[in-house]
């Protein structure tokens, strides 16, 4: 029942980025990701962001897919903004000065709000991060408004231009990086990605790393994830028939029950691995020996264009950094 | 008591969109199975839904539509009660023993089920079950060093130890040599006859059906095609052919003899002795 599961993020579509050779995509996108660290100013990063947006628009992938991968980093982004904006020191005068007062009433209200937030888990499952951000905003707002009851402590926060600029830079950098890497994983099938990586990493042979074996390992691992999930479901059912029930029981029993799932899982996985190894050897697989490929990677005209675009972009970034410190 | 299925349909995937068509893996199945004295064979082609059906029996899967009653429990889509007691009543042995065996010794592995169901003296139960199954010498061994047949016995013992009323076995004889297969089936027959347990076997082997089962359920593409005695099944040529079933060897042999010798033989004999008796009665001693 899990046979149709596809791992990785690959989104099927038919755009020019999808059709590029995986090696091209890996090398060019990696090169372009480097520029995120080359640009030192916000304007350079904004320019890069525009390029990413154009690429995304032409990739025929819904923007929601990119937002999904950004969502995972949302927490990190929020914290970065928070610390950069509120705690970085600048040279000139602060742009905004805020004074907060902690009083008994406001402390009580904030604690109450936090309690409500955790209690609300049952009813609001979606958009909790937004809710938390709103809550933090309300908490700070309360500290400026409430002037009654006795004062506990007061503090001031100064927001400087430097803090705002650094946080903008950090955010743009992270967003750019994530968009580029998502562009790679969303437009390339895991198997293609693996083939591409194998080919790109071939020069590592010089330092005695056998890339083809590594690539084979990765592709087998990808292939076996759904199979092993199926096996895990079967084991779960077999043990459920013997009364394994995670909903009840003491912690000691629960540990035993987890063991009852893990050991058969290992046994089955090893057995599968052995069978596979035998089947591969029976079909003439020799680790490390040169093998021909069923789908040879092939560069087309678009690949050359993509390469040139990528390198011009990288070169331009280096030039701008050196000549104009952008 | 027992298992009662009423117009049960089951689908693994329920599409999110309201109006899209649901592909049912089981459709409109109604069965009544008593908790005592039944020996049922469940047959059908690969992918006909046999394994899915038996998982409905002990609430490993819950019906998409229709009602399932096991013992005093009415199973709905979201049961509000614990499912453990149901699994104690209906013991399900899966096809591959390696999916459930995990302990250091056979004894501990057999004890696992009774412990989970909170039975008293699991060690005594394990010894008793081992004795019934004739695997006492294995008790202190590691279950991973056993032969296929022994492993399967340990797996069955692991379920039997919880003393279920109904014992369901998914292809218990596949991969066993003829001797081990016969031994296992005779053991199941004994469980059925002496302890009055209801035994349900999923099988492809028509010999198993003809020699042991009283009642046969035939599934085809998720639908129950036949529910009744084995005699009527073998007489019903249409179902045998449409469901890709085979006649047991004894019946095939008698059929052949009947055609060749033009004798009024009763071809529905399931044991070699009966075949011999029937031949003797119809053919007479002089042709021996």
Interface residues (C-beta under 8 A of the other chain):
Chain A: X1 X231 X234 X235 X237 X238 X239 X240 X241 X242 X243 X244 X245 X247 X248 X253 X256 X257 X259 X260 X262 X263 X264 X267 X268 X271
Chain B: X12 X13 X55 X58 X60 X82 X83 X84 X87 X88 X91 X92 X93 X94 X96 X98 X99 X100 X101 X102 X112 X113 X115 X116 X117 X144 X158 X159 X162
